[in-house]
Structures are given as structure tokens and as C-alpha cells.
């Protein structure tokens, strides 16, 4: 069993270039979305543990005939891409600590699904609640 785990780790190190995760968030209906000032506590929960300035306004779902009173119309992908650099390759072992590997990936520039969603919130594409519903909490 240990040999198989070591062989698997070796094969991953030899071939792995990156890892991608994706999620789908509902997009706000253009006909009824409304502007609001984001709640500081909710914004911090979205971007924690990072410190990202809270925007002055964001959009929330409204509800109209066009979207059947859901406030949303369509979906858009959000993506988390982890490039495998030297630090991550060195940490890739059968007994690897996933939290440590994720921290290394963030240090190397990976943006989590939640941060990708945060970008869509600030662009008026989706709501904070939708990003929180679709994405896992940050692991730091």
C-alpha cells in the first residue's frame, strides 16, 4: 500500500501542471437588480481571511416578470486555478497536509472560488448571497 501511494505521488509530480475547480453562480436579472450598500460584516465574511476594500455599492436581486420574481436570469462560471509550482510539487506527498498545500497555492497567486465570486459581485454580475451559497469557505 505504501509503495502504491509513493508511486501515485511520483506520477502526480511528473505529470501534474495545475488543478481547476469551477462553480456556477446565478447572474442578476438586468431588469430588476437594485443597488445597495454592502453590509460590512457580510462583505468581510465573503472575502475573509483577505482584506479587500468594501465597494460603495453592489447589486442585489429584485424580482420582476422577466425573471419570474427570482431576481436572477442565467448563470456564469467562476473558476479557481491552481498552477503547480516547485513549492507545491515539493509538498506533494502521500501524507500531504491539504491545508498547507492550499496556503502554498494562495501564496503563489491562486484565487479561490470565493474570491472569483467576489470579483463578480463588484462587477454587478451576481450577489454576495449567491457566491456564499455556491462556494466553500476559505481554508487558510
Backbone as a chain_set.jsonl record, in Angstrom:
{"seq": "XXXXXXXXXXXXXXXXXXXXXXXXXXXXXXXXXXXXXXXXXXXXXXXXXXXXXXXXXXXXXXXXXXXXXXXXXXXXXXXXXXXXXXXXXXXXXXXXXXXXXXXXXXXXXXXXXXXXXXXXXXXXXXXXXXXXXXXXXXXX", "coords": {"N": [[0.817, -1.188, 0.0], [1.918, 1.269, 0.816], [3.87, 1.523, -1.125], [2.305, 1.825, -3.397], [1.075, 4.297, -2.847], [3.326, 5.965, -2.808], [4.157, 5.653, -5.454], [1.956, 6.743, -6.789], [2.129, 9.434, -5.912], [4.582, 10.084, -7.074], [3.947, 9.834, -9.827], [2.004, 11.84, -10.037], [3.581, 14.108, -9.472], [5.231, 14.055, -11.682], [3.534, 14.579, -13.816], [1.488, 16.454, -13.283], [0.205, 19.64, -13.93], [-1.547, 21.623, -13.223], [-4.516, 22.444, -11.326], [-8.009, 22.722, -11.505], [-10.959, 24.219, -10.289], [-14.464, 24.685, -10.499], [-17.434, 26.658, -10.404], [-20.928, 27.439, -10.648], [-22.628, 30.427, -10.715], [-25.693, 32.119, -10.229], [-26.736, 34.708, -12.399], [-27.508, 38.143, -11.989], [-30.702, 39.519, -12.704], [-31.066, 41.807, -15.262], [-33.16, 43.515, -15.503], [-34.317, 44.025, -13.013], [-32.486, 44.185, -10.922], [-31.11, 45.734, -7.997], [-29.394, 48.492, -6.507], [-27.353, 48.456, -3.602], [-25.825, 49.293, -0.468], [-23.132, 47.432, 0.585], [-23.293, 45.321, 3.437], [-21.023, 45.574, 6.062], [-20.138, 43.423, 7.714], [-21.071, 41.17, 6.342], [-19.725, 41.467, 3.931], [-17.073, 41.178, 4.808], [-17.161, 38.545, 5.642], [-17.428, 37.317, 3.183], [-14.948, 37.856, 1.891], [-13.016, 37.106, 3.734], [-10.14, 35.239, 4.648], [-8.879, 37.46, 3.696], [-8.055, 40.916, 3.138], [-9.97, 42.978, 1.595], [-10.995, 45.905, 0.117], [-14.229, 47.192, 0.818], [-16.748, 47.678, -1.562], [-18.504, 50.682, -2.614], [-21.101, 50.39, -3.615], [-23.144, 47.555, -4.387], [-24.932, 45.021, -6.199], [-28.181, 43.637, -5.787], [-30.572, 40.95, -5.99], [-33.742, 41.661, -7.408], [-36.813, 41.38, -8.423], [-38.973, 40.502, -10.901], [-41.293, 40.237, -13.697], [-39.89, 39.24, -15.868], [-37.849, 37.633, -14.826], [-39.27, 35.897, -13.374], [-39.756, 36.658, -10.759], [-37.469, 35.912, -9.348], [-35.126, 37.322, -9.353], [-32.899, 36.639, -10.664], [-31.281, 35.751, -13.75], [-30.08, 33.512, -15.787], [-26.749, 31.998, -15.781], [-23.327, 32.026, -14.679], [-19.928, 31.023, -14.952], [-17.54, 30.583, -12.326], [-14.12, 30.443, -11.445], [-11.39, 28.608, -10.068], [-8.049, 28.399, -10.219], [-5.238, 26.492, -9.85], [-1.956, 26.638, -10.263], [0.726, 24.386, -10.532], [3.528, 24.839, -8.906], [7.049, 24.806, -8.001], [7.175, 24.766, -5.152], [4.705, 23.622, -4.445], [4.952, 21.16, -5.724], [7.038, 20.035, -4.227], [5.724, 19.718, -1.824], [3.912, 17.773, -2.355], [3.026, 14.796, -1.332], [2.309, 11.443, -0.203], [1.275, 11.727, 2.395], [0.403, 14.333, 2.477], [-0.482, 17.518, 3.759], [-3.438, 18.986, 3.232], [-4.4, 21.531, 3.818], [-2.054, 22.987, 4.189], [-1.01, 22.786, 1.608], [-2.915, 24.243, 0.187], [-2.503, 26.773, 1.299], [0.081, 27.282, 0.315], [-0.529, 27.402, -2.405], [-2.152, 29.699, -2.505], [-0.256, 31.604, -1.765], [1.26, 31.5, -4.051], [-0.337, 32.79, -5.806], [-2.898, 31.821, -6.41], [-6.365, 32.291, -6.841], [-9.183, 31.875, -4.948], [-12.366, 30.143, -5.365], [-14.269, 31.641, -4.046], [-13.123, 34.199, -4.005], [-13.045, 34.677, -6.734], [-15.753, 34.822, -7.145], [-16.268, 37.087, -5.607], [-15.184, 39.06, -7.216], [-17.055, 39.015, -9.3], [-19.251, 39.94, -7.892], [-18.515, 42.605, -7.324], [-18.523, 43.561, -9.891], [-21.163, 43.647, -10.518], [-22.445, 41.393, -11.454], [-23.412, 39.215, -10.025], [-24.787, 38.315, -6.79], [-23.746, 38.773, -3.33], [-24.882, 36.871, -1.624], [-25.431, 34.787, -3.391], [-22.87, 33.982, -4.195], [-21.86, 33.124, -1.742], [-23.563, 30.985, -1.308], [-22.812, 29.165, -3.267], [-20.067, 28.685, -3.052], [-17.323, 27.16, -1.215], [-16.183, 27.793, 2.179], [-13.277, 29.82, 2.794], [-10.135, 28.281, 3.164], [-7.555, 28.54, 5.295]], "CA": [[0.0, 0.0, 0.0], [2.812, 2.421, 0.875], [4.507, 1.609, -2.433], [1.312, 2.368, -4.324], [0.927, 5.717, -2.53], [4.547, 6.63, -3.263], [4.121, 5.643, -6.913], [0.944, 7.715, -7.187], [2.706, 10.761, -5.679], [5.607, 10.288, -8.1], [3.275, 10.06, -11.109], [1.403, 13.171, -9.988], [4.655, 15.094, -9.579], [5.788, 14.024, -13.035], [2.58, 14.94, -14.86], [0.509, 17.473, -12.905], [0.538, 21.008, -14.286], [-2.444, 22.504, -12.489], [-5.804, 21.915, -10.902], [-9.031, 23.747, -11.644], [-12.291, 23.99, -9.737], [-15.399, 25.65, -11.056], [-18.772, 26.727, -9.849], [-21.86, 28.261, -11.419], [-23.437, 31.351, -9.934], [-26.776, 32.742, -10.976], [-26.481, 36.109, -12.721], [-28.614, 39.027, -11.644], [-31.598, 39.979, -13.768], [-30.765, 43.203, -15.598], [-34.37, 44.312, -15.427], [-34.815, 44.34, -11.672], [-31.478, 44.235, -9.858], [-31.1, 47.026, -7.329], [-28.135, 48.817, -5.841], [-27.361, 48.549, -2.146], [-24.512, 49.408, 0.171], [-22.906, 46.128, 1.223], [-23.119, 45.209, 4.883], [-19.594, 45.363, 6.338], [-19.906, 42.089, 8.264], [-21.308, 40.191, 5.271], [-18.613, 41.623, 2.981], [-15.881, 40.59, 5.412], [-17.332, 37.094, 5.601], [-17.185, 36.907, 1.793], [-13.536, 37.959, 1.486], [-12.109, 36.63, 4.791], [-9.313, 35.989, 5.588], [-8.193, 38.534, 2.985], [-8.549, 42.271, 3.379], [-10.315, 43.575, 0.306], [-11.875, 47.034, 0.425], [-15.655, 47.042, 0.529], [-17.19, 48.657, -2.558], [-19.553, 51.601, -2.184], [-22.387, 49.781, -3.949], [-23.207, 46.279, -5.08], [-26.287, 44.78, -6.674], [-28.933, 42.547, -5.184], [-31.712, 40.575, -6.825], [-35.034, 42.304, -7.146], [-37.875, 40.45, -8.767], [-39.856, 41.048, -11.929], [-41.902, 39.203, -14.55], [-38.876, 38.662, -16.766], [-37.082, 36.596, -14.11], [-40.252, 35.166, -12.553], [-39.573, 37.133, -9.379], [-36.323, 35.31, -8.668], [-34.037, 38.285, -9.317], [-31.768, 36.085, -11.406], [-31.554, 35.313, -15.119], [-28.871, 32.925, -16.349], [-25.66, 31.571, -14.898], [-21.971, 32.293, -15.151], [-18.918, 30.25, -14.25], [-16.428, 31.164, -11.57], [-13.055, 29.461, -11.555], [-10.226, 28.615, -9.189], [-6.991, 27.693, -10.953], [-4.026, 26.328, -9.049], [-0.787, 26.188, -11.018], [1.608, 23.589, -9.679], [4.902, 25.324, -8.931], [8.042, 23.986, -7.302], [6.813, 24.596, -3.731], [3.61, 22.652, -4.352], [5.489, 19.84, -6.089], [7.801, 19.524, -3.089], [4.789, 19.369, -0.747], [3.041, 16.691, -2.81], [3.444, 13.515, -0.771], [1.123, 10.661, 0.197], [0.725, 12.226, 3.662], [0.359, 15.786, 2.335], [-1.473, 18.294, 4.506], [-4.149, 19.742, 2.21], [-4.485, 22.932, 4.222], [-0.738, 23.564, 3.894], [-0.894, 22.904, 0.15], [-3.776, 25.356, -0.228], [-1.806, 28.001, 1.69], [1.148, 27.475, -0.659], [-1.142, 27.807, -3.67], [-2.57, 31.094, -2.362], [0.977, 32.398, -1.804], [1.721, 31.518, -5.436], [-1.237, 33.596, -6.623], [-4.2, 31.233, -6.694], [-7.562, 32.97, -6.341], [-10.195, 30.874, -4.619], [-13.691, 30.314, -5.965], [-14.963, 32.728, -3.352], [-12.574, 35.47, -4.486], [-13.535, 34.841, -8.108], [-17.122, 35.281, -6.967], [-16.197, 38.47, -5.104], [-14.968, 39.9, -8.404], [-18.34, 39.112, -9.992], [-20.122, 40.793, -7.075], [-18.133, 44.013, -7.519], [-18.856, 43.921, -11.269], [-22.613, 43.685, -10.665], [-22.884, 40.2, -12.175], [-24.149, 38.355, -9.11], [-24.92, 38.858, -5.432], [-22.933, 38.161, -2.278], [-25.578, 35.68, -1.138], [-25.277, 33.726, -4.386], [-21.483, 33.49, -4.107], [-21.757, 32.387, -0.48], [-24.316, 29.74, -1.453], [-22.164, 28.25, -4.218], [-18.641, 28.44, -2.792], [-16.941, 26.747, 0.145], [-15.441, 28.775, 2.967], [-11.828, 29.848, 2.591], [-9.31, 27.472, 4.076], [-6.255, 29.22, 5.4]], "C": [[0.869, 1.264, 0.0], [3.508, 2.627, -0.466], [3.55, 2.231, -3.444], [1.122, 3.873, -4.09], [2.137, 6.505, -3.013], [4.581, 6.717, -4.784], [3.119, 6.665, -7.432], [1.477, 9.132, -7.025], [3.758, 11.072, -6.738], [4.964, 10.589, -9.447], [2.609, 11.433, -11.147], [2.466, 14.251, -10.166], [5.184, 15.186, -11.008], [4.829, 14.587, -14.083], [1.67, 16.127, -14.54], [1.017, 18.874, -13.219], [-0.304, 22.002, -13.495], [-3.729, 21.78, -12.137], [-6.811, 23.046, -11.018], [-10.315, 23.29, -10.972], [-13.205, 25.04, -10.35], [-16.725, 25.584, -10.327], [-19.632, 27.59, -10.75], [-22.658, 29.133, -10.47], [-24.545, 31.893, -10.826], [-26.424, 34.204, -11.208], [-27.73, 36.931, -12.441], [-29.415, 39.404, -12.886], [-31.311, 41.457, -14.019], [-31.977, 44.107, -15.453], [-34.764, 44.74, -14.03], [-33.751, 44.389, -10.585], [-31.418, 45.638, -9.284], [-29.779, 47.235, -6.609], [-28.354, 48.922, -4.333], [-25.937, 48.813, -1.674], [-24.256, 48.089, 0.879], [-22.704, 46.242, 2.725], [-21.659, 44.854, 5.156], [-19.306, 43.949, 6.827], [-20.072, 41.011, 7.187], [-20.18, 40.256, 4.255], [-17.357, 40.954, 3.537], [-15.965, 39.077, 5.416], [-17.056, 36.551, 4.198], [-15.692, 36.85, 1.484], [-12.546, 37.436, 2.52], [-11.363, 35.389, 4.313], [-8.575, 37.159, 4.939], [-8.813, 39.882, 3.343], [-8.732, 42.915, 2.015], [-11.298, 44.699, 0.601], [-13.321, 46.778, -0.017], [-16.059, 48.089, -0.503], [-18.305, 49.54, -1.991], [-20.945, 51.028, -2.445], [-22.162, 48.407, -4.569], [-24.648, 46.102, -5.529], [-26.888, 43.569, -5.977], [-30.073, 42.178, -6.119], [-32.959, 41.352, -6.414], [-36.118, 41.259, -7.345], [-38.808, 41.112, -9.76], [-40.435, 39.895, -12.749], [-40.859, 38.48, -15.392], [-38.113, 37.502, -16.108], [-37.972, 35.75, -13.205], [-40.057, 35.424, -11.06], [-38.448, 36.444, -8.615], [-35.196, 36.321, -8.47], [-32.817, 37.836, -10.106], [-32.209, 35.641, -12.801], [-30.246, 34.803, -15.722], [-27.853, 32.541, -15.289], [-24.324, 31.924, -15.533], [-20.995, 31.48, -14.316], [-17.976, 31.128, -13.446], [-15.384, 30.061, -11.44], [-11.943, 29.702, -10.545], [-9.173, 27.78, -9.907], [-5.728, 27.687, -10.107], [-2.93, 25.783, -9.956], [0.146, 25.464, -10.063], [3.043, 24.057, -9.876], [5.803, 24.412, -8.117], [7.682, 23.738, -5.836], [5.703, 23.562, -3.57], [4.083, 21.251, -4.734], [6.247, 19.218, -4.927], [6.875, 19.062, -1.965], [3.897, 18.184, -1.107], [3.615, 15.339, -2.394], [2.189, 12.734, -0.403], [0.471, 11.165, 1.484], [0.574, 13.747, 3.659], [-0.78, 16.402, 3.142], [-2.154, 19.233, 3.506], [-4.256, 21.223, 2.562], [-3.169, 23.645, 3.926], [-0.568, 23.753, 2.388], [-1.741, 24.066, -0.363], [-3.129, 26.699, 0.131], [-0.668, 28.303, 0.719], [0.586, 27.972, -1.989], [-1.584, 29.27, -3.63], [-1.342, 32.011, -2.409], [1.506, 32.52, -3.23], [0.732, 32.215, -6.366], [-2.586, 32.987, -6.955], [-5.307, 32.078, -6.07], [-8.631, 31.916, -6.136], [-11.488, 31.134, -5.378], [-14.405, 31.503, -5.339], [-14.429, 34.086, -3.807], [-12.946, 35.725, -5.944], [-14.974, 35.341, -8.07], [-17.18, 36.717, -6.484], [-16.009, 39.431, -6.267], [-16.286, 40.085, -9.164], [-19.341, 39.963, -9.215], [-19.795, 42.259, -7.336], [-18.431, 44.49, -8.935], [-20.357, 43.969, -11.523], [-23.197, 42.481, -11.384], [-23.756, 39.308, -11.299], [-24.18, 38.988, -7.725], [-23.986, 38.135, -4.457], [-23.573, 36.851, -1.828], [-25.411, 34.507, -2.105], [-23.87, 33.14, -4.334], [-21.311, 32.662, -2.838], [-22.467, 31.035, -0.574], [-23.544, 28.704, -2.261], [-20.754, 27.854, -3.823], [-18.39, 27.952, -1.37], [-16.228, 27.882, 0.861], [-13.971, 28.7, 2.614], [-11.165, 28.925, 3.604], [-7.952, 28.147, 4.119], [-5.378, 28.517, 6.381]], "O": [[0.587, 2.214, -0.73], [3.714, 3.762, -0.897], [3.95, 3.069, -4.253], [1.02, 4.636, -5.05], [1.988, 7.595, -3.565], [4.987, 7.738, -5.34], [3.394, 7.373, -8.401], [1.293, 9.958, -7.919], [3.82, 12.193, -7.244], [5.395, 11.509, -10.141], [2.645, 12.114, -12.173], [2.27, 15.201, -10.925], [5.54, 16.265, -11.48], [5.275, 15.031, -15.141], [1.132, 16.744, -15.46], [2.121, 19.249, -12.824], [0.162, 23.085, -13.142], [-3.988, 20.663, -12.586], [-6.514, 24.19, -10.674], [-10.707, 22.128, -11.071], [-12.771, 26.144, -10.678], [-17.075, 24.574, -9.716], [-19.113, 28.386, -11.533], [-23.287, 28.638, -9.534], [-24.353, 32.097, -12.025], [-25.879, 34.865, -10.324], [-28.856, 36.471, -12.631], [-28.864, 39.581, -13.972], [-31.315, 42.261, -13.088], [-31.84, 45.321, -15.297], [-35.48, 45.729, -13.872], [-34.085, 44.615, -9.422], [-31.647, 46.617, -9.993], [-29.135, 46.285, -6.163], [-29.384, 49.403, -3.861], [-24.972, 48.579, -2.402], [-25.073, 47.662, 1.695], [-22.028, 47.149, 3.211], [-21.12, 43.932, 4.544], [-18.328, 43.338, 6.398], [-19.299, 40.055, 7.134], [-19.723, 39.222, 3.768], [-16.658, 40.244, 2.815], [-14.959, 38.396, 5.216], [-16.515, 35.456, 4.047], [-15.226, 35.888, 0.875], [-11.355, 37.328, 2.226], [-11.951, 34.562, 3.617], [-7.728, 37.782, 5.579], [-9.956, 39.957, 3.793], [-7.771, 43.339, 1.373], [-12.316, 44.481, 1.257], [-13.577, 46.221, -1.085], [-15.747, 49.268, -0.337], [-18.96, 49.181, -1.012], [-21.848, 51.157, -1.62], [-21.131, 48.141, -5.187], [-25.491, 46.957, -5.259], [-26.193, 42.614, -5.629], [-30.494, 42.989, -6.944], [-33.184, 41.647, -5.24], [-36.301, 40.367, -6.517], [-39.37, 42.17, -9.48], [-40.107, 38.73, -12.523], [-40.936, 37.269, -15.6], [-37.777, 36.517, -16.765], [-37.482, 34.984, -12.376], [-40.179, 34.525, -10.228], [-38.466, 36.395, -7.386], [-34.405, 36.198, -7.535], [-31.826, 38.559, -10.205], [-33.346, 35.215, -13.006], [-29.399, 35.601, -16.124], [-28.058, 32.726, -14.09], [-24.209, 32.094, -16.747], [-21.207, 31.274, -13.121], [-17.659, 32.254, -13.829], [-15.727, 28.884, -11.336], [-11.606, 30.839, -10.217], [-9.383, 26.596, -10.172], [-5.221, 28.733, -9.704], [-2.965, 24.622, -10.366], [0.33, 25.884, -8.921], [3.691, 23.725, -10.868], [5.369, 23.378, -7.61], [7.863, 22.63, -5.332], [5.752, 22.726, -2.668], [3.658, 20.265, -4.131], [6.122, 18.022, -4.665], [7.2, 18.124, -1.237], [3.2, 17.651, -0.244], [4.547, 14.815, -3.005], [1.11, 13.318, -0.302], [-0.743, 11.047, 1.653], [0.613, 14.379, 4.715], [-1.889, 15.869, 3.195], [-1.529, 20.161, 2.993], [-4.205, 22.073, 1.674], [-3.172, 24.785, 3.461], [-0.039, 24.773, 1.946], [-1.313, 24.793, -1.259], [-3.2, 27.651, -0.647], [-0.472, 29.458, 0.34], [1.161, 28.858, -2.621], [-1.412, 29.999, -4.607], [-1.387, 33.075, -3.026], [2.126, 33.524, -3.581], [0.932, 32.233, -7.58], [-3.353, 33.58, -7.713], [-5.201, 32.52, -4.927], [-8.945, 31.152, -7.049], [-11.681, 32.203, -5.958], [-15.067, 32.276, -6.032], [-15.205, 35.026, -3.977], [-13.141, 36.874, -6.34], [-15.365, 36.187, -8.874], [-18.048, 37.482, -6.906], [-16.614, 40.502, -6.292], [-16.593, 41.187, -9.619], [-20.184, 40.631, -9.813], [-20.699, 43.068, -7.546], [-18.578, 45.691, -9.163], [-20.783, 44.298, -12.63], [-24.325, 42.539, -11.872], [-24.724, 38.716, -11.775], [-23.65, 40.081, -7.525], [-23.506, 37.035, -4.731], [-22.886, 35.841, -1.67], [-25.265, 33.362, -1.676], [-23.703, 31.923, -4.422], [-20.678, 31.606, -2.868], [-22.016, 30.054, 0.017], [-23.612, 27.509, -1.975], [-20.285, 26.787, -4.22], [-19.133, 28.279, -0.445], [-15.732, 28.816, 0.23], [-13.473, 27.657, 2.188], [-11.598, 28.818, 4.751], [-7.287, 28.3, 3.095], [-4.243, 28.939, 6.607]]}, "num_chains": 1, "name": "protein.A"}
